[in-house]
Amino acid sequence: MSKTISLDGSVAVVTGGAVGIGAVYVEGMARAGASVLATDIDEVAAIALAKRLQADGLQVESMRMDVTDPAQIDEALRFAQATFGGVDILVNNAALFTTLLPMRPFTEIESEDWARVMKVNVEAPFLCAKAALPYLRQSGRGRIINISSTTALTGAPTLLHYITSKGAVIALTRALAREVGGDAITVNNIAPGLTSSPTALSTVDAERFDAAAATRAVKRHQQPEDLVGTLLFLASEASSFVTGQTHVVDGGAFLQ
Ligand SMILES: NC(=O)c1ccc[n+]([C@@H]2O[C@H](COP(=O)([O-])OP(=O)(O)OC[C@H]3O[C@@H](n4cnc5c(N)ncnc54)[C@H](O)[C@@H]3O)[C@@H](O)[C@H]2O)c1
């Protein structure tokens, strides 16, 4: 975890923050000095994470929040305001990914699956950004960090609904950055390569991790912790003039 970037005095809300990469984001920002609200549809895991990090002296609270439900989004933001005094950073991490596996051709994807993925992966970041806007304006140094994927840049075959949704996240990032830049709010997205989150490890074939490592300039498996440095930079004051960008973190597999 980075010890060089400070988020002292900042408040962050992370969606899908109970397990996997989201939980590592929560811990990374809390260790950098932020007060963090870990939200997730998996309330039990969110509570367990918050308890573990509180025991370590970190400012972390948890709340059940389904990112497709505007009322729950509002409630979580109000809780963050009441508990921590505001919201400076929104991390839109929740998504349907590993639960969509196994990989399959687009002819086997049903319209209902397509709609469900777009709702969680694309509409939810829009809903969360909209609900967070008054808080981020109030902050005067607001940050929205979306999570896309290198699959949207490389056009990986299979999981067409997922990959299309992550392409939409990149477009959302760019357009939203222009809409809110006047309020000193930045909007960026991180595009991770295949990452060894617990859910990915339990659903993606081991050979795929080896194959991904072989395509990288830095030839190893990507860990959730590899994403934290970029996240902290984008969440911090240091990135106040960086917005609308896709930040690829994949060990140099996809070179822009
Ligand atoms: N793991 C990878 O290889 C990889 C690669 C590129 C991008 N990503 C992206 O990184 C992010 C995290 O990936 P991960 O591997 O940790 O995934 P994960 O499936 O382990 O975690 C997703 C989290 O989102 C939560 N979630 C799902 N639906 C929700 C809803 N409706 N409301 C609230 N929370 C909900 C889940 O409970 C879970 O905690 C995702 O956006 C994913 O698309 C992952």
The ligand as a Gaussian input file, in Angstrom:
#p B3LYP/6-31G(d) Opt

LIG

0 1
 N      -11.021000      -8.930000     -11.489000
 C      -10.671000      -8.545000     -12.706000
 O       -9.946000      -9.239000     -13.437000
 C      -11.149000      -7.230000     -13.245000
 C      -10.581000      -6.742000     -14.441000
 C      -11.012000      -5.524000     -14.958000
 C      -11.996000      -4.804000     -14.274000
 N      -12.513000      -5.306000     -13.128000
 C      -13.536000      -4.514000     -12.458000
 O      -13.117000      -4.263000     -11.129000
 C      -14.264000      -4.191000     -10.270000
 C      -14.133000      -5.185000      -9.130000
 O      -13.892000      -6.483000      -9.659000
 P      -13.803000      -7.769000      -8.721000
 O      -13.047000      -8.798000      -9.457000
 O      -13.389000      -7.392000      -7.347000
 O      -15.338000      -8.195000      -8.748000
 P      -16.234000      -8.908000      -7.637000
 O      -17.331000      -9.579000      -8.388000
 O      -15.384000      -9.731000      -6.747000
 O      -16.792000      -7.691000      -6.796000
 C      -17.875000      -6.944000      -7.235000
 C      -18.536000      -6.362000      -6.011000
 O      -19.688000      -5.654000      -6.457000
 C      -20.766000      -6.020000      -5.614000
 N      -22.028000      -5.837000      -6.312000
 C      -22.523000      -6.550000      -7.345000
 N      -23.741000      -6.085000      -7.675000
 C      -24.007000      -5.059000      -6.842000
 C      -25.107000      -4.173000      -6.679000
 N      -26.216000      -4.265000      -7.443000
 N      -25.030000      -3.215000      -5.724000
 C      -23.936000      -3.115000      -4.936000
 N      -22.870000      -3.926000      -5.028000
 C      -22.908000      -4.895000      -5.976000
 C      -20.507000      -7.463000      -5.226000
 O      -21.227000      -7.850000      -4.067000
 C      -19.000000      -7.443000      -5.020000
 O      -18.669000      -7.049000      -3.711000
 C      -15.470000      -4.417000     -11.182000
 O      -15.953000      -3.174000     -11.653000
 C      -14.869000      -5.206000     -12.327000
 O      -15.638000      -5.092000     -13.503000
 C      -12.126000      -6.492000     -12.602000

